[in-house]
Amino acid sequence: MKTYVITLSRYFPANHSKAGMPTDFKEKFLKGEKIHTIRLNYPLWEKRIEEVQGGKAVLSIRQWAGKPGHSKQIEIARLTAKDGAGIQKLCFLTA
């Protein structure tokens, strides 16, 4: 079975207004308070989520142990078709 990974950061990135502060994504996700994440490439994720919903794949929610891209990933949860994962398209309009 395929596994698709969504990795969450422990700290806000340097270019964010809350740079260096904890995101608390893991705790919020486990409490059900964090239920959305913005991802690029909607068509790719739409296909992946359809596979998860169809029981052909699982979604692994992970968090970096340290510095993003330079540390181990720790799995927080594994979502299957039974968990009700979905996708919504987000569009920003510019003036």
JOJOHU-V33307 format. One record per run of one state. SS is the DSSP state (~ for helix, > for strand, _ for the rest). FROM is the first residue (numbers start at 1). TO is the last residue. Records with the same first field share a line. If there is no record, write none. Layout:
# JOJOHU-V33307
SS: FROM-TO ; FROM-TO
This chain:
# JOJOHU-V33307
_: 1-1 ; 9-10 ; 12-21 ; 23-24 ; 32-41 ; 54-56 ; 65-72 ; 80-80 ; 84-95
>: 2-8 ; 11-11 ; 22-22 ; 57-64 ; 73-79
~: 25-31 ; 42-53 ; 81-83
